Amino acid sequence: MKKNQPLEKVFSVIENQRGEMIDFQSRLTAIQALAPENGGKGELARARFIQDWLKAKHFPEVEYINAPDPRAEEGIRPNLVLHIEGSSHSKTVWVMAHLDTVPPGDLKLWESDPYKVVVKDGKIIGRGVEDNQQGILCPLFALRALHECKMKPSTDVGIILVADEETGSGFGIDHVLSVRPDLFRNDDLVIVPDAGNPDGSMIEVAEKSILWCRFTVKGKQVHASTPHQGINAHRAAARLVVLLDETLHQTFSARDEMFDPPESTFEPTKHDANVQNVNTIPGEEVFYLDCRILPRYELGEVERVISEAVLKIESELKVKVELSKPNVSPAAPPTSPDSQVVKVLARAIKDVKGLDAKVVGIGGGTVAALFRRKGIPAAVWSTLDDMAHAPNEYCLIENLVSDAKVFASVFAGE
């Protein structure tokens, strides 16, 4: 680690905040923040907890940029903005994290209550602790340590905590960018701590295109003892899954080693329930396909191949297939590896971790793409074991400490 006397003092303060970091994670995890689509009331209770925590730590007042949503608590989805004044006002270093989490999934796969934190072997275990509570915690604790050491950030700092990241961002950063286009400037630096690797050396600068498909296969439901009188939608859906898997991987087989994984991916995922009993042939089958496509391919090409596969199955098995696309997101222009945000992050990673940063592209979609489409360079970075959406999700306490130090170094500009 590069020695810097003022920052060494800040780092020492961060080291001593471990207990408070665990407490913050515990309290945040206990407040469910599920989107209405996932059976929740939204993020308002969690936003208010963070607001109260910030007030108790003598941070400035936060700004709410609420998106109307009648399904949510008090009819709003909250987006919180915290402004910290720096020595220079020429630009703002923004850190954007999200308030919402995904449901825990199959509770039988969890070794503990997902909403009650367990601390074990250097890990904090609970739903949301990595995705994205680590991203909320680390910049806030970095700012708190700088304040305790009476160090002003070198430039203005903005923390934005958004709703609805897990279900499309329409009530989150999309809404913020729509109603407050003045909030961000092209010279600003945007860091999104929502993806990373275990040693914290990876800076994500590019993402694949995303295409989600929903297939509704319609046949004719009959008793399983008389299959000749019906049309088995389950069999037709299975044939379609296999055909899509083979055709898409063969047609779009290029590799780009900057990305991880380096190829396009086409994965059957969610499957809706059909009949309730074993001896009934289903007349309707619904399944989903998650496609992450290298930017060299146009989404229209992929959609054409999918449509051709659908027509083939309809013709061969006499079913009707309805195709909808709940998510169509073409890849955004990449952030240049030579951009200031990448250089600033790489310098901080080197100073704190002693590692040379590497720039990569990923398959997962992050909200960084929204900034990139508006011409604002954004970098995605964190130190993660990639436990997002998994049972027994955890974050490492050491990662909380080291990432807070990196943010402190970024904010200090040392």
C-alpha positions, -999 to 999 in steps of 0.1 A, spaced: 0 0 0 13 34 -9 20 54 23 0 86 26 -2 101 61 -37 117 60 -52 86 43 -35 62 67 -54 79 95 -86 76 75 -79 39 68 -73 33 105 -107 48 113 -123 25 87 -105 -5 103 -122 3 136 -157 5 121 -160 -33 116 -185 -37 144 -206 -8 131 -205 -22 96 -219 -55 108 -246 -36 127 -255 -16 97 -258 -47 75 -279 -65 102 -304 -36 104 -306 -32 67 -311 -69 60 -340 -70 85 -359 -44 64 -373 -62 34 -371 -41 2 -388 -62 -25 -405 -48 -55 -442 -52 -59 -435 -76 -88 -418 -98 -62 -445 -96 -36 -431 -66 -16 -440 -31 -7 -410 -14 -23 -380 3 -6 -395 31 14 -388 16 49 -352 9 40 -348 44 26 -360 60 58 -337 39 79 -307 51 58 -320 87 61 -321 84 99 -287 67 100 -272 95 80 -288 122 102 -275 105 133 -240 106 118 -243 143 110 -245 140 72 -263 167 52 -300 162 45 -308 138 17 -329 147 -13 -358 123 -23 -366 119 -59 -397 97 -56 -413 78 -85 -451 73 -82 -462 37 -78 -496 29 -64 -486 -6 -56 -459 4 -32 -459 17 4 -474 52 5 -476 50 -33 -439 59 -40 -406 43 -49 -378 63 -32 -346 74 -48 -322 91 -23 -295 116 -32 -268 127 -8 -245 156 -17 -212 162 0 -193 194 -9 -157 190 -19 -127 214 -23 -135 217 -60 -169 219 -77 -157 213 -112 -172 178 -112 -189 153 -90 -178 118 -81 -210 98 -80 -215 64 -64 -248 47 -73 -261 16 -54 -296 1 -52 -320 -2 -23 -340 -32 -35 -332 -69 -32 -345 -101 -48 -366 -126 -28 -347 -153 -10 -360 -181 -33 -363 -216 -19 -360 -213 18 -350 -249 21 -316 -240 5 -309 -215 33 -290 -225 64 -305 -196 83 -333 -170 81 -324 -148 51 -335 -117 69 -316 -123 101 -279 -117 96 -255 -145 107 -218 -136 112 -196 -166 107 -160 -172 95 -155 -136 85 -187 -136 65 -220 -117 70 -248 -140 57 -282 -127 47 -303 -117 17 -290 -85 1 -257 -82 21 -237 -84 -11 -263 -73 -37 -263 -44 -31 -260 -35 6 -222 -37 4 -224 -11 -24 -245 12 -1 -223 7 30 -188 12 17 -190 47 2 -210 59 32 -185 46 57 -157 60 36 -173 95 38 -178 91 75 -142 83 80 -130 113 60 -153 135 80 -140 121 113 -105 129 101 -115 164 91 -106 157 54 -127 173 27 -132 153 -5 -110 167 -34 -142 172 -54 -179 171 -48 -193 136 -40 -228 123 -47 -243 91 -33 -274 80 -51 -294 51 -37 -321 40 -62 -352 18 -62 -362 -9 -87 -328 -20 -100 -338 -57 -97 -370 -53 -118 -361 -29 -146 -351 5 -131 -383 22 -144 -390 36 -109 -353 40 -101 -325 55 -121 -346 57 -152 -370 79 -134 -342 100 -118 -325 106 -152 -359 116 -167 -371 141 -141 -336 154 -130 -314 156 -161 -295 184 -144 -282 161 -117 -254 146 -137 -228 163 -160 -208 148 -187 -176 156 -168 -188 137 -137 -174 103 -127 -199 75 -120 -190 44 -101 -215 16 -97 -205 -10 -70 -227 -38 -83 -203 -63 -99 -167 -73 -93 -144 -102 -86 -130 -118 -54 -97 -97 -53 -113 -64 -64 -90 -60 -94 -118 -60 -120 -133 -28 -134 -163 -34 -157 -165 -10 -187 -187 -29 -211 -218 -51 -210 -235 -75 -234 -269 -69 -249 -298 -85 -229 -329 -102 -244 -355 -119 -222 -381 -140 -239 -413 -155 -226 -427 -184 -245 -463 -196 -240 -468 -229 -258 -504 -239 -263 -516 -274 -271 -546 -294 -259 -550 -307 -224 -562 -343 -220 -559 -373 -198 -524 -389 -199 -538 -422 -209 -551 -408 -241 -523 -387 -255 -536 -392 -291 -566 -370 -283 -545 -340 -272 -514 -320 -279 -487 -321 -252 -475 -285 -247 -448 -297 -223 -432 -319 -249 -434 -291 -275 -418 -267 -250 -390 -291 -243 -383 -295 -280 -383 -258 -284 -358 -253 -256 -334 -279 -271 -338 -264 -306 -332 -228 -293 -302 -240 -273 -285 -257 -303 -294 -231 -329 -285 -200 -309 -252 -213 -297 -242 -224 -332 -253 -192 -349 -238 -168 -324 -206 -186 -315 -181 -157 -316 -158 -151 -286 -145 -118 -271 -119 -124 -244 -126 -90 -228 -159 -104 -216 -165 -129 -188 -177 -153 -200 -163 -146 -235 -192 -159 -255 -229 -151 -258 -251 -171 -235 -286 -184 -240 -301 -199 -208 -336 -214 -202 -345 -201 -167 -379 -196 -152 -407 -221 -157 -443 -215 -147 -464 -242 -131 -487 -262 -154 -510 -290 -143 -513 -300 -107 -515 -338 -112 -493 -364 -128 -519 -380 -150 -528 -349 -170 -511 -338 -202 -507 -300 -201 -523 -279 -227 -502 -248 -219 -465 -244 -210 -447 -212 -201 -410 -208 -200 -384 -181 -202 -350 -176 -220 -323 -153 -208 -300 -142 -236 -267 -122 -230 -253 -113 -264 -219 -100 -274 -222 -64 -288 -209 -75 -322 -243 -91 -328 -275 -71 -335 -305 -81 -313 -326 -82 -345 -305 -111 -357 -311 -131 -325 -348 -124 -326 -350 -136 -362 -334 -170 -353 -357 -174 -323 -388 -167 -344 -376 -193 -370 -373 -219 -342 -408 -210 -330 -423 -215 -365 -405 -248 -369 -419 -262 -336 -454 -249 -344 -453 -266 -378 -440 -299 -366 -460 -304 -334 -492 -285 -342 -489 -261 -313 -493 -224 -311 -464 -204 -295 -469 -169 -282 -436 -150 -278 -431 -118 -257 -400 -100 -248 -401 -85 -213 -366 -71 -215 -348 -59 -247 -317 -39 -239 -291 -33 -266 -255 -30 -254 -246 6 -244 -214 22 -258 -185 10 -236 -166 32 -212 -131 38 -225 -103 21 -205 -85 55 -207 -114 75 -192 -108 94 -160 -132 73 -139 -112 41 -148 -79 58 -141 -91 72 -107 -104 38 -96 -73 19 -109 -51 43 -89 -71 38 -57 -71 0 -62 -34 0 -66 -29 22 -35 -51 2 -12 -48 -34 -25 -15 -33 -43 -31 -47 -74 -31 -37 -111 -67 -32 -122 -80 -50 -153 -108 -37 -175 -134 -63 -186 -169 -67 -200 -196 -87 -183 -228 -105 -192 -249 -91 -164 -267 -59 -170 -260 -30 -146 -274 5 -145 -240 18 -157 -254 13 -192 -280 40 -186 -252 65 -179 -231 53 -208 -261 59 -232 -262 95 -221 -225 100 -227 -214 98 -191 -185 73 -186 -194 49 -158 -173 21 -142 -186 -9 -123 -164 -21 -95 -166 -39 -62 -148 -68 -43 -173 -97 -44 -175 -134 -42 -204 -131 -67 -231 -144 -43 -259 -122 -57 -293 -140 -58 -278 -172 -43 -290 -190 -12 -269 -182 18 -257 -150 2 -228 -134 20 -203 -107 19 -168 -107 35 -162 -83 63 -127 -77 49 -142 -67 16 -163 -41 33 -132 -27 49 -110 -27 18 -137 -13 -5 -145 15 20 -107 23 18 -108 24 -20 -137 48 -19 -120 70 6 -89 71 -17 -112 80 -47 -129 107 -27 -97 122 -12 -81 123 -47 -47 115 -31 
